């Protein structure tokens, strides 16, 4: 199973890149985690929020590989406990399609991205910095895989 993390922003702080790569390194080949970055649009006085959302959203939509099961990260989406995420990961794996997880920029996701999604996932009702979401997703997917594999990483 291949999971594409399609995220707005290309120049992340070193700690973000290192944190994300740490969990990618731990993740087995059967759960391939691939980061696909799209350039963020700079907020200038010439652009309003909708214009920024539209431009970033178009880039996200263009980056989604064909036949992907699309999951949008959205605060209004479904929340999971760790065990529930493991169960969901197993369902996605049984679906036999690659997964594309969409992470918007500071302005969020374009409505068309949310409409394109077949599922909406909320990490928390809290607002996280978008770079941190990459690390959280990578760690939680790794944790869910360890539960399914019977690995001792996760403790209840």
BALOBA-1460 file (C-alpha; in Angstrom, 3 decimals):
// residues 156
<rec num="1" residu="x" x="0.000" y="0.000" z="0.000"/>
<rec num="2" residu="x" x="1.289" y="3.426" z="-0.935"/>
<rec num="3" residu="x" x="0.218" y="6.505" z="0.986"/>
<rec num="4" residu="x" x="0.855" y="9.846" z="-0.676"/>
<rec num="5" residu="x" x="0.914" y="12.766" z="1.700"/>
<rec num="6" residu="x" x="0.117" y="15.759" z="-0.521"/>
<rec num="7" residu="x" x="0.962" y="18.869" z="1.465"/>
<rec num="8" residu="x" x="1.191" y="22.590" z="0.821"/>
<rec num="9" residu="x" x="4.645" y="24.002" z="1.504"/>
<rec num="10" residu="x" x="8.106" y="23.112" z="0.259"/>
<rec num="11" residu="x" x="10.529" y="24.789" z="2.656"/>
<rec num="12" residu="x" x="9.968" y="23.182" z="6.023"/>
<rec num="13" residu="x" x="12.085" y="23.665" z="9.136"/>
<rec num="14" residu="x" x="14.754" y="21.016" z="9.614"/>
<rec num="15" residu="x" x="12.942" y="19.503" z="12.608"/>
<rec num="16" residu="x" x="9.864" y="18.849" z="10.439"/>
<rec num="17" residu="x" x="11.863" y="17.108" z="7.727"/>
<rec num="18" residu="x" x="13.825" y="15.062" z="10.280"/>
<rec num="19" residu="x" x="10.709" y="14.095" z="12.234"/>
<rec num="20" residu="x" x="8.825" y="13.051" z="9.117"/>
<rec num="21" residu="x" x="11.787" y="11.104" z="7.736"/>
<rec num="22" residu="x" x="12.281" y="9.302" z="11.068"/>
<rec num="23" residu="x" x="8.862" y="7.661" z="10.736"/>
<rec num="24" residu="x" x="9.224" y="7.069" z="6.995"/>
<rec num="25" residu="x" x="12.461" y="5.219" z="7.796"/>
<rec num="26" residu="x" x="10.663" y="3.046" z="10.364"/>
<rec num="27" residu="x" x="7.700" y="2.282" z="8.128"/>
<rec num="28" residu="x" x="7.932" y="-1.058" z="6.286"/>
<rec num="29" residu="x" x="7.913" y="-1.372" z="2.510"/>
<rec num="30" residu="x" x="4.333" y="-2.678" z="2.505"/>
<rec num="31" residu="x" x="3.250" y="0.695" z="3.930"/>
<rec num="32" residu="x" x="5.123" y="3.151" z="1.738"/>
<rec num="33" residu="x" x="4.739" y="6.773" z="2.856"/>
<rec num="34" residu="x" x="5.516" y="9.283" z="0.113"/>
<rec num="35" residu="x" x="5.585" y="13.069" z="0.618"/>
<rec num="36" residu="x" x="4.416" y="15.147" z="-2.333"/>
<rec num="37" residu="x" x="4.895" y="18.846" z="-1.660"/>
<rec num="38" residu="x" x="3.156" y="21.605" z="-3.592"/>
<rec num="39" residu="x" x="4.384" y="25.185" z="-3.420"/>
<rec num="40" residu="x" x="2.493" y="27.508" z="-1.137"/>
<rec num="41" residu="x" x="1.214" y="30.799" z="-2.485"/>
<rec num="42" residu="x" x="2.630" y="33.831" z="-0.738"/>
<rec num="43" residu="x" x="0.062" y="36.029" z="0.920"/>
<rec num="44" residu="x" x="0.462" y="39.426" z="-0.727"/>
<rec num="45" residu="x" x="-1.762" y="42.459" z="-0.782"/>
<rec num="46" residu="x" x="-2.683" y="41.576" z="-4.383"/>
<rec num="47" residu="x" x="-4.250" y="38.224" z="-3.403"/>
<rec num="48" residu="x" x="-7.180" y="37.509" z="-1.143"/>
<rec num="49" residu="x" x="-7.682" y="34.290" z="0.844"/>
<rec num="50" residu="x" x="-9.937" y="32.744" z="-1.809"/>
<rec num="51" residu="x" x="-7.350" y="33.344" z="-4.531"/>
<rec num="52" residu="x" x="-4.661" y="31.702" z="-2.399"/>
<rec num="53" residu="x" x="-6.949" y="28.731" z="-1.637"/>
<rec num="54" residu="x" x="-7.808" y="28.372" z="-5.329"/>
<rec num="55" residu="x" x="-4.206" y="28.357" z="-6.513"/>
<rec num="56" residu="x" x="-3.008" y="25.969" z="-3.820"/>
<rec num="57" residu="x" x="-6.083" y="23.769" z="-4.263"/>
<rec num="58" residu="x" x="-5.512" y="23.459" z="-8.002"/>
<rec num="59" residu="x" x="-1.942" y="22.307" z="-7.332"/>
<rec num="60" residu="x" x="-3.152" y="19.752" z="-4.797"/>
<rec num="61" residu="x" x="-5.797" y="18.385" z="-7.170"/>
<rec num="62" residu="x" x="-3.227" y="18.118" z="-9.973"/>
<rec num="63" residu="x" x="-0.882" y="16.143" z="-7.698"/>
<rec num="64" residu="x" x="-3.389" y="13.411" z="-6.816"/>
<rec num="65" residu="x" x="-2.365" y="10.194" z="-8.594"/>
<rec num="66" residu="x" x="-5.023" y="8.440" z="-10.673"/>
<rec num="67" residu="x" x="-7.156" y="5.861" z="-8.840"/>
<rec num="68" residu="x" x="-6.153" y="7.127" z="-5.393"/>
<rec num="69" residu="x" x="-8.537" y="6.936" z="-2.491"/>
<rec num="70" residu="x" x="-8.522" y="10.581" z="-1.398"/>
<rec num="71" residu="x" x="-8.618" y="11.563" z="2.271"/>
<rec num="72" residu="x" x="-8.773" y="15.240" z="3.224"/>
<rec num="73" residu="x" x="-7.429" y="16.362" z="6.574"/>
<rec num="74" residu="x" x="-10.275" y="18.496" z="7.872"/>
<rec num="75" residu="x" x="-11.197" y="19.583" z="11.397"/>
<rec num="76" residu="x" x="-14.826" y="18.692" z="10.576"/>
<rec num="77" residu="x" x="-13.854" y="15.155" z="9.565"/>
<rec num="78" residu="x" x="-14.001" y="11.907" z="11.505"/>
<rec num="79" residu="x" x="-11.715" y="11.576" z="14.510"/>
<rec num="80" residu="x" x="-10.117" y="8.274" z="15.464"/>
<rec num="81" residu="x" x="-8.640" y="6.775" z="18.566"/>
<rec num="82" residu="x" x="-5.321" y="5.081" z="17.887"/>
<rec num="83" residu="x" x="-6.977" y="1.659" z="17.746"/>
<rec num="84" residu="x" x="-9.695" y="2.977" z="15.429"/>
<rec num="85" residu="x" x="-7.029" y="4.403" z="13.122"/>
<rec num="86" residu="x" x="-5.396" y="0.979" z="12.962"/>
<rec num="87" residu="x" x="-8.761" y="-0.521" z="11.991"/>
<rec num="88" residu="x" x="-9.235" y="2.190" z="9.357"/>
<rec num="89" residu="x" x="-5.727" y="1.581" z="8.005"/>
<rec num="90" residu="x" x="-6.584" y="-2.108" z="7.656"/>
<rec num="91" residu="x" x="-9.757" y="-1.199" z="5.705"/>
<rec num="92" residu="x" x="-7.758" y="1.086" z="3.422"/>
<rec num="93" residu="x" x="-5.241" y="-1.702" z="2.906"/>
<rec num="94" residu="x" x="-8.009" y="-4.165" z="2.003"/>
<rec num="95" residu="x" x="-9.396" y="-1.608" z="-0.460"/>
<rec num="96" residu="x" x="-6.257" y="-2.257" z="-2.562"/>
<rec num="97" residu="x" x="-5.968" y="1.358" z="-3.706"/>
<rec num="98" residu="x" x="-3.246" y="3.840" z="-2.969"/>
<rec num="99" residu="x" x="-4.216" y="6.565" z="-0.507"/>
<rec num="100" residu="x" x="-3.718" y="10.302" z="-1.014"/>
<rec num="101" residu="x" x="-3.891" y="12.370" z="2.166"/>
<rec num="102" residu="x" x="-4.471" y="16.078" z="1.494"/>
<rec num="103" residu="x" x="-3.029" y="18.704" z="3.836"/>
<rec num="104" residu="x" x="-3.839" y="22.304" z="3.033"/>
<rec num="105" residu="x" x="-1.795" y="25.344" z="3.873"/>
<rec num="106" residu="x" x="-2.494" y="27.964" z="6.546"/>
<rec num="107" residu="x" x="-5.702" y="28.956" z="4.744"/>
<rec num="108" residu="x" x="-6.995" y="25.374" z="4.686"/>
<rec num="109" residu="x" x="-8.236" y="23.325" z="1.750"/>
<rec num="110" residu="x" x="-10.179" y="24.513" z="-1.273"/>
<rec num="111" residu="x" x="-13.808" y="23.318" z="-1.310"/>
<rec num="112" residu="x" x="-13.074" y="21.370" z="-4.511"/>
<rec num="113" residu="x" x="-10.382" y="19.415" z="-2.630"/>
<rec num="114" residu="x" x="-12.895" y="18.568" z="0.096"/>
<rec num="115" residu="x" x="-15.442" y="17.529" z="-2.545"/>
<rec num="116" residu="x" x="-12.822" y="15.358" z="-4.288"/>
<rec num="117" residu="x" x="-12.122" y="13.555" z="-1.015"/>
<rec num="118" residu="x" x="-13.887" y="10.263" z="-0.398"/>
<rec num="119" residu="x" x="-13.224" y="10.608" z="3.318"/>
<rec num="120" residu="x" x="-12.449" y="13.439" z="5.752"/>
<rec num="121" residu="x" x="-10.162" y="12.815" z="8.702"/>
<rec num="122" residu="x" x="-9.788" y="15.117" z="11.694"/>
<rec num="123" residu="x" x="-6.636" y="14.728" z="13.752"/>
<rec num="124" residu="x" x="-8.097" y="16.797" z="16.570"/>
<rec num="125" residu="x" x="-10.403" y="19.702" z="17.303"/>
<rec num="126" residu="x" x="-7.172" y="21.586" z="18.082"/>
<rec num="127" residu="x" x="-5.480" y="23.622" z="15.370"/>
<rec num="128" residu="x" x="-1.957" y="22.405" z="14.585"/>
<rec num="129" residu="x" x="0.707" y="24.195" z="12.549"/>
<rec num="130" residu="x" x="0.581" y="22.640" z="9.093"/>
<rec num="131" residu="x" x="4.240" y="21.548" z="9.147"/>
<rec num="132" residu="x" x="3.645" y="19.653" z="12.406"/>
<rec num="133" residu="x" x="0.723" y="17.772" z="10.834"/>
<rec num="134" residu="x" x="3.189" y="15.959" z="8.541"/>
<rec num="135" residu="x" x="5.052" y="14.566" z="11.532"/>
<rec num="136" residu="x" x="1.868" y="13.666" z="13.410"/>
<rec num="137" residu="x" x="0.450" y="11.825" z="10.382"/>
<rec num="138" residu="x" x="3.671" y="9.894" z="9.792"/>
<rec num="139" residu="x" x="3.906" y="8.867" z="13.444"/>
<rec num="140" residu="x" x="0.235" y="7.895" z="13.704"/>
<rec num="141" residu="x" x="0.351" y="5.811" z="10.520"/>
<rec num="142" residu="x" x="3.479" y="4.082" z="11.806"/>
<rec num="143" residu="x" x="1.775" y="3.501" z="15.177"/>
<rec num="144" residu="x" x="-1.341" y="2.099" z="13.463"/>
<rec num="145" residu="x" x="0.837" y="-0.247" z="11.402"/>
<rec num="146" residu="x" x="2.620" y="-1.479" z="14.558"/>
<rec num="147" residu="x" x="-0.741" y="-2.327" z="16.120"/>
<rec num="148" residu="x" x="-1.749" y="-4.345" z="13.047"/>
<rec num="149" residu="x" x="1.663" y="-6.062" z="12.975"/>
<rec num="150" residu="x" x="1.622" y="-6.898" z="16.688"/>
<rec num="151" residu="x" x="4.755" y="-4.806" z="17.222"/>
<rec num="152" residu="x" x="5.253" y="-3.550" z="20.818"/>
<rec num="153" residu="x" x="5.632" y="0.175" z="19.891"/>
<rec num="154" residu="x" x="2.063" y="1.053" z="20.925"/>
<rec num="155" residu="x" x="0.965" y="0.507" z="24.496"/>
<rec num="156" residu="x" x="-2.637" y="0.775" z="25.638"/>
